[in-house]
Amino acid sequence: MMKFLQAIIVAGLIGCAFLVGLGVLAHWSRALDIVNNGLPFLAFGALALLGLAFATGPRALISATTVVLAITVGVLVLNLPGSAPQAPRDAERFLRVVTFNLWGHRDHRLEQVAEFLNGADADAVVLTEVRGHNAGFIRSLALRFPYRVGDNGLFILSKHPILDDGQTDRDGQPPWMSRIIRWVRLDVEGKTITLAGVHLARPFYPALHQSDVAALTQFVQRQDGPLIVAGDFNMAPWTVTSKTFTDETGLGPFNTYKPTWPMRWRSLKLLPLLPIDNVLASSQFAKIATDVGPRLYSDHRPVIADLALID
């Protein structure tokens, strides 16, 4: 029995070390960055193997497991981006932004979503995976959010007037898959704020995902005022791609650890594992609070971010 357990530990160590090595190689081949989404789970797995190694006794196995665990945690920590600065306790809320992947459902399944959005006291809402048959749902929110723009999957709803708007599309994609960024300039109590809604390609299509990240990076770098980017990024904050993006743009993420996906697969409810939905903001903003919304009929969970204006 003891030899069987030791064989499990050795196999687990080889698998963990191999996957962590692939994740490190993502610095040179971004297609491998999909592995880094699972770094926390590899770390937990290595910790479990360490406990098993202590139970079985061999010092060499304990040492090897300790090394693999340390390397895994080290890679995870090095990949973590700097988060948005925390606002002082007495800071006033300037904006509450909610982002939610609607999953393209029919209107009769959206009553709970409308109830949540109407009760969330949001100033602006970014919705992804909105379809043409969701038009009635969007209109039902007009009383609380009188200003809105969007089509082809991305919508922005706002309590505040929209001064200007625009978009960035993928070339060569059908209309329902073409939108990467939908942005607006809002007049918030006399202050002009840019809010961009994003929906990046899934990491299972690495070339398309990296192209989307490059387009978003260029968009952010062209902005020169207060900026908020919210939506479905389809990558965890501790991936190499996410860390590089925040380093190059200076945006601070609000959601680092609260998982938002997958909430379900078809009709089967699941436990969310990854925080791929996020709100990021420029240096003019600080974080008051970040929370996730309830389980709604989607494979994502909403993110709610309260922002203070500090500059």
Secondary structure, DSSP 8 states (H G I E B T S, - for coil): -HHHHHHHHHHHHHHHHHHHHHHHHTTT-GGGGGGGGGHHHHHHHHHHHHHHHHHH--HHHHHHHHHHHHHHHHHHHHH------B--TT----EEEEEEE-TT--GGG-HHHHHHHHHTT-SEEEEEEE-GGGHHHHHTTTTT--EEEEETEEEEEESS-EEEEEEEE-TT--GGG-EEEEEEEEEETTEEEEEEEEE---TTSHHHHHHHHHHHHHHHHH--S-EEEEEE-SS-TTSHHHHHHHHHH--EES-SS---B-SEETTEE----B--EEEEE-TTEEEEEEEE----SSSS--EEEEEEE--
